Amino acid sequence: MHVEPPDAPDGRISWSILVLAMASFALICGALAPSGLLPVLNGGAWFWIALVLGVLAALVVNLVRPSYESTTGRWKSFYDFLLKQMPPPD
């Protein structure tokens, strides 16, 4: 019987940050799209803007955040939230 080792917490946290950032920017751009803030952009353009901004934000956060093993305080609480509430897909 072959048992696979569990994923490292940092990899699962990176995935969760990506999903959280993309969902946040999708909500923001979804709210801005019907407002007519930039009338030259249609709904599809807002989707791509949200996607790109979400990926960029997740990349920046994942590059500057401390590793799971060396963190304490608010980062540790944030990581625990991500690990419990937003697990990566199987």
ChimeraX attribute file (.defattr): number of C-alpha atoms within 10 A of each C-alpha:
attribute: neighborCount
match mode: 1-to-1
recipient: residues
	/A:1	3
	/A:2	4
	/A:3	5
	/A:4	6
	/A:5	6
	/A:6	6
	/A:7	9
	/A:8	9
	/A:9	16
	/A:10	16
	/A:11	13
	/A:12	17
	/A:13	23
	/A:14	20
	/A:15	19
	/A:16	22
	/A:17	22
	/A:18	19
	/A:19	17
	/A:20	18
	/A:21	21
	/A:22	21
	/A:23	15
	/A:24	16
	/A:25	21
	/A:26	20
	/A:27	13
	/A:28	13
	/A:29	21
	/A:30	15
	/A:31	11
	/A:32	13
	/A:33	18
	/A:34	13
	/A:35	10
	/A:36	10
	/A:37	9
	/A:38	11
	/A:39	9
	/A:40	7
	/A:41	12
	/A:42	12
	/A:43	12
	/A:44	10
	/A:45	13
	/A:46	21
	/A:47	17
	/A:48	13
	/A:49	15
	/A:50	22
	/A:51	19
	/A:52	14
	/A:53	18
	/A:54	21
	/A:55	18
	/A:56	15
	/A:57	18
	/A:58	20
	/A:59	15
	/A:60	10
	/A:61	15
	/A:62	18
	/A:63	11
	/A:64	8
	/A:65	11
	/A:66	14
	/A:67	15
	/A:68	16
	/A:69	9
	/A:70	8
	/A:71	13
	/A:72	12
	/A:73	7
	/A:74	9
	/A:75	15
	/A:76	16
	/A:77	12
	/A:78	12
	/A:79	22
	/A:80	15
	/A:81	14
	/A:82	20
	/A:83	17
	/A:84	8
	/A:85	10
	/A:86	16
	/A:87	14
	/A:88	15
	/A:89	7
	/A:90	3
